Amino acid sequence: MPISNSRGIKLKNAFRNERKNERTSQRLGWQSLYFQPFIAQLLFKLECQQGIFSYSNDKTKALQGRYLYVRTLDGHLLAAKEGEVGHHSYLSNGKKVLSAGHLIFDQGRLCLFSNESGHYTPTREEMASEITFFHHLAQNQDLIYEDHSSYPQTGKVIQYKTQSLIDSGSMIRTSPLAVLSTTLSNFGRSLKSSPAANSKPIEQAPASGSGYLTDESFLPLPRDSHYLDDECLIKEDSYEEPSASLDKTQPANEPRPAYGFFVQIEDRKNKIDCLASPAPDRPK
């Protein structure tokens, strides 16, 4: 995929504490809602062949429905099914991006993309080159760009055909395909910063119809989800049986693979530090 010359879109100031907390958790080996870049690419990187999008690690499954996406500074397009990952910053590890928003697919074909992101709020100017990028990548003359830039001021979301935007060269000179006045948007919305993974999360109810979910909603996900359960990230064994399978009255589930990238944190209160209090030498 082509790489833009853009300097990138920064995470908005309201979410700097979130990034600081999650980066601290990663550095200390604790659970983090942020994906390390190489894990994000392994699980969420998209490829496109002749206008058909698929995951790089699973080309047999057609993309369908609404996805949250970011495009990284090195040109990688990362996307997760809505509900699998909470916020754009989780995919980007809080780093700068070229664009962020949502994608809508129909059997692998991109039908619509937007700049709806509360964490990055891409402007019209910042999305200008991205509109051209997605238009040529999708190979869809009916591709729709959904602009949320004016939502904080007007409460309206505006849809354009990307072909019309490219032909006119300006969003101001392009007639909208549709103006949505009843659609809710997260654009420009200041959410409370997500707590560090090692602290108790504070529940916050999202706006009605919002694409954002509370952080607690992401953990129990369908088995075919690309998003791993958080407890999997701190297991050292290759496979872990779900806790439900320990109950003999429940049907046993197949073990799912777990990544052992993080060291398990154990309770140190009952653990003896052999280096701090060495045992006396045995008599020879």
Secondary structure, 3 states (H helix, E strand, C coil): CCCCCCCCECCCHHHHHHHHHHHHHHHCCCCCCCCCHHHHHHHHEEEEECCEEEECCECCCCCCEEEEEEEECCCCEEEEEECCECCHHHHHCCCCEEEEEEEEEECCEEEEEECCCCCCCCCHHHHHHHHHHHHHHHCCCCCEEEECCCHHHHCCEEEEEHHHHHHHCCCCCCCCCEEECCCCCCCCCCCCCCCCCCCCCCCCCCCCCCCCCCHHHHCCCCCCCCCCCHHHHHCCCCEECCHHHHCCCCCCCCCEECCCCCCCCCCCCCCCCCCCCCCCCCCC
